C-alpha cells in the first residue's frame, strides 16, 4: 500500500509540474467595442486560483497597469462602471509567476455606432456574426466593410459569414447612413493546423516530465523489490591443517545456510 501511494504521489507531482496554470480572459458584454459610459466586467477564468491571477492593461497613457489603478477589483474580476475613450487598449490576465492569458483589444468610442464582433479568434469553418449597434435604437440598415472595401448592406444590421477561412481575417467596420460609422475591429481566424502545432508544442514540453517520472518510478520499484531478493551465504570450514581436525569429520563441518530475507 505504501508503495502504491508513493507511486501515485510521484506521478501527480510530475503531472502538476509539467503543466502551467492557465487562465482565460472573458469580457461582459462580449464585444471588442464599447460605447462611452458603458459598464464592463472583465474576468480571469482560472484553472488554479492559487496562481494569483490579476487583470492588467496597456492603454495610451499606461503600461501593465493593474486593475486597482483603473477599475474595481472583485476577486479574479475587474469592473469598470463608466468606460471612456482613453481606456481603449489591450487587456489580459497575469499570474504572480508571470504567466499570461489571452489578450483582448477593447476600443471605446464616443460615437453613436459600434461594431460588435467576437473578442476571441474564430475557428476556421465556423460562422462569424457581426452586429452593427446604435447608441439610440433605430431601424436603419447598416453597411459592412472589410479592410475598407464594401461587403453588403443588411437591414437587420447583422451580417453572418458562413464557414469562415483565413481569408476572412481582417479589419471590419459598419456604417449607418446619416448616423455614423463604427471604429474598425480586427477579427482573427484560427485554423486547425495552428491548434495541432500548439498541441505538439505542449507534448514536447510535457514529454521530459513523463520520462523523468518513468525513471523515478523505475528506480523506486527497483529499490523496494531489491530488499526481497534471496541472498546465499556459504560458510566453509578453515583448512584442516590449521584447525587440526580429523579427516573423517572434514565433510561434516561444511555448512551451507540460505536466508531469504534479512
Secondary structure, DSSP 8 states (H G I E B T S, - for coil): -HHHHHHHHHHHHHHHHHS---EEEEEES--SEEETT--EEEEEEES-GGG--EEEEEESS-SSEEGGGTSEEETTEEEESS--GGG-EEEEEE-TTS-EEEEEEEEEESSSEEEE--SS-EETTS-EEEEEEESS-----EEEEETTEEEEEETTSEEEESS--GGG-EEEEEEETTTEE---EEE-EE-HHHHHHHHHHHHHHHHHHHHHHHHHHHHHHHHHHHTTS-EEEEE----HHHHT--GGGGGGS-EEEEES--
